Amino acid sequence: MMRWRGRMVERTMDGVRVELLVVPDCPHQAAAVDVLSRALDDVGLGSVGYTVTLIDSQEDAERRRFIGSPTICVDGEEVLPDPARPASVACRTHPGQAAVPELRDLRQALKRAAASSMSR
């Protein structure tokens, strides 16, 4: 299911909440959607869906501890954190200077985050 909700597009079901945080007009949003969808399918969470949320102010970035676009969160926690980076309304790079996370890394992070989330 997909519907507009304020500044976000929501595609969720009950259970784990997966979120893709992006800046407006993020040049890597389509690639992030692709890798996130593939990773969710690969780890058996394809039916969970995800929310795309726009981060368009420094205040939003600081509140969400957003270090750049694209960022993927499970239940509000970033799955591939980089605590040394400051909050910023900007693009980011992932390990290896990639614009989006590696599929393998994202699969592992989603498995860990989902297991942690379900045990709460």
Phi, psi and omega in degrees: 000138178227130176211153178278141180214097182064239180260021182225155172256128184250129174223081184228164172226173179301151177110222183297137179255116179252136185224137173251114180263129181220157171275158177303139179059032179302124181290349183248009182298314182298318178294323179293318177300317180297310182292324178294314179300316179297315181296316178300315178299315184297328182262010176081019179248018182303329181283348180292322182075190182201164177246138172258120182241131178274132173251108187236014176214155178297326178299314177298317181299315180292319180298320182269359185055043183276119183257006176143165186256133001270149176231138181245130181235149170239123183049043175085355180253131179296135183278338178231070186288157173220082189300342181284343181274140177280159175297138184198142174269085187200175172282163177223165172244153178253174181313138181082012180066024179281149179286334177229159180297150172295141181305315181300313180296319181292320177303310181298316181295319179295321178299313180298313183295319180294318179297316179297317181295318183286339180276351180281000000 
